[in-house]
Amino acid sequence: MATVFMIIAFIIALAVHEFAHAWSAQLLGDNTARSSGRMTLNPLAHIDPFGTILLPALLILARFPVVFGWAKPVPVNPANFASPRKGMMITSAAGPIANFVAAGIFAVFLNAAVNGVLFFPELGLLFFYGVLINVVIGLFNLIPIPPLDGSNIVAGILPPAAAANYMKLSRYGFLILIALLYLGFFERVLRPLLALIMGFFVR
């Protein structure tokens, strides 16, 4: 049951994340995601069969220390923004921000379940994973390594030429993340941040 709850929370968190990208892009003048049917909270529109379901499930069952996955990227056309660089910054930041907001909502329901307000307190485990996984996805996507959201935020701050060179790292992004995993970045940097933020949401 715990595994089922983790997968459900993971799928919800990814749907929230991708919807936020699409919604913010729409607000800024780019309707590419909306016309592609991606401006929705329906998880089916965002699921990548391998990255969203199979890989995370295998990692959870194998008790791998770091569970990760991905959804289908939301299509965004920066040329439709009044300011392409600023538009990409805002659209990219919207995903992690939405995850932190979702974590706060799950925390409210978790508190209600723990205090017996809800009729089904067993759902408290689902709400806990809802908080945890949204915080993890929010933090993870803020890592400034292309093509993660944090890289677009950094690229929007850098001078255009430096940003273009910086984004060329996207072809090596996955390898860099694997290297950081083995170098202990997640354990030494992300885990303390995760504990700090979780302490705010879950007391």
Secondary structure, DSSP 8 states (H G I E B T S, - for coil): -HHHHHHHHHHHHHHHHHHHHHHHHHHTT--HHHHTT-SSS-GGGT--IIIIIIHHHHHHHTT-SS-----------GGGSSSHHHHHHHHHHHHHHHHHHHHHHHHHHHHHHHTT-SS-GGGHHHHHHHHHHHHHHHHHHTSSSTTSHHHHHHHHHS-HHHHHHHHGGGGGHHHHHHHHHHHTHIIIIIHHHHHHHHHHH--
